[in-house]
Amino acid sequence: MYRSRPRGRMDDEVLRFLSSIQHDQSILYYDIVGSEAHSIMLHEKGHVKLQELKKILAALEEAKKNPGAIDTEGAEDIHEALEAFVIGHAGMQAGGKMHTARSRNDQVVLDIRMKVRDDIITLCGALVQLIGGLLDRADKSKDAVMPLYTHTQQGQLGTFSHFMLAYADALFRDLERVYNSFGRVNQSPLGACAVGGTSIDIDRRRTAVLLGFDGLVKNSVDATTSRDAFLEYVAAVAILAGTLARIAEDFIIWSTSEFGFIELADRYSSTSSAMPQKKNPDPMEIARAKAAVITGRLVAMLGIVKGLPSGYSRDLQELKPQLLEASQAAIDMVRVMDGAVRTLEVKKERMLAASKDSYAIALDIAEQLVSRGVPFRAAHKAVGALVGRAAEKSVPLSKLSEKEIGSVLKQSKLDFSPSELAKIVRGMTPARSIELRRSEGSPSPKEQEAMVKAARQRLAGFEEGVQKRAEFVKGSFDNLAKAVDRYLSS
């Protein structure tokens, strides 16, 4: 339908190569409502008669109700197919005016902006739910003592609650990045036309209001060329996917027989085709892989836009599948992780048993020596030697005799009472280790209470903001639908 200068049909292989139809279904709805808003504006500016507008709107409403009726055979994209559908139903005299003062260049980026805007609202809503689930878990597991790790080795003792709060804090940053990208996405490019605007009298702000945008991408070259808002969004999504992959990796490790710290619910597990005893954390493994896929899509997007000249180039079509599939993968990851977090079983007894036998209390013991006037480096050396002695015997520190402790102190040249150190060592239970933490943000019960409370207050603010955005966009579309109904019934 768009072939005005080129003669004859496009080669079938070339058409298949150029066509974006397979990726366009997710933006069809937005192409319809965008066309409705544009047509209403054209009528209000005197370019489309009322009867012509009614025919256009009736055809667009039919497309909305029955999208399968749109013939995509031979079309390069959904925009061409939809326009052909409207012309077929409304006639050339009316339907042929729908594309007045508009180009595919501003049309396609308009549709994608509306789609991504909705995805941001959906993703932020899902993140609010996931963070809420983590905070619920944290609230219920403040007494679940477990080792904390560095280099995958036991470092200090903490709590399962502390891990949940750490995840929540990281996801808050991810939420903030995604949330903030909304303002740069929610700007209307419609009316920029191909690249240089139009000589036809139009009202760009009217269509922006009808479609729920906050404002305009004003410069017509910038409106049709720039994709930085999408890159920013997918970059935020890629960082989010990395956070989720780390959580997934922890859950995979902790659910092994060797750890046994948690058990994923049956609903969030798979099994083996051959080994009947298996309960595999497959959703977590796929989440781990999706992070790499999303990162790959971001790199592809960055590569596509690198070095493009100003003005629309067809290369930008290839951004669409990368963008939309990365976005959907992130939404799916968050929803699956939310379900896994809310349904997993915490094995507190297994965690406590691992903590009791752990040398992760070593720093606590060293700090008790420091509080009694011993230089930290001297305490570090002496306690390290104690751990070495206990490890040789494969016993916890509390099983070392006072004589053995005295021998280590002598070898370390530390002038400290063996009986006093033995008392410190034997009194350093997992609960005592946690209780002694004083620094802000530590896993002590008081700090965990404060962090949960502060996080809930912060989360409520995001929840309210996401809800307001959703209601604003929905309200704009509801008003557009009322305008369509009003014109159709006039």
Secondary structure as UniProt FT lines:
FT   HELIX           12..18
FT   HELIX           21..24
FT   HELIX           25..27
FT   HELIX           28..44
FT   TURN            45..46
FT   HELIX           50..65
FT   HELIX           67..69
FT   TURN            73..74
FT   HELIX           78..90
FT   HELIX           92..95
FT   TURN            96..101
FT   HELIX           104..140
FT   TURN            142..143
FT   STRAND          145..150
FT   TURN            151..152
FT   STRAND          153..159
FT   HELIX           160..185
FT   STRAND          187..188
FT   TURN            190..191
FT   TURN            193..196
FT   HELIX           204..210
FT   TURN            211..212
FT   STRAND          215..216
FT   HELIX           220..225
FT   HELIX           228..254
FT   TURN            257..259
FT   STRAND          262..263
FT   HELIX           266..268
FT   TURN            276..277
FT   HELIX           282..305
FT   TURN            306..307
FT   HELIX           314..318
FT   HELIX           319..343
FT   STRAND          345..346
FT   HELIX           348..356
FT   TURN            360..361
FT   HELIX           362..371
FT   TURN            372..373
FT   HELIX           376..393
FT   HELIX           397..399
FT   HELIX           402..411
FT   TURN            412..413
FT   HELIX           418..427
FT   HELIX           430..435
FT   TURN            440..441
FT   HELIX           445..489
//
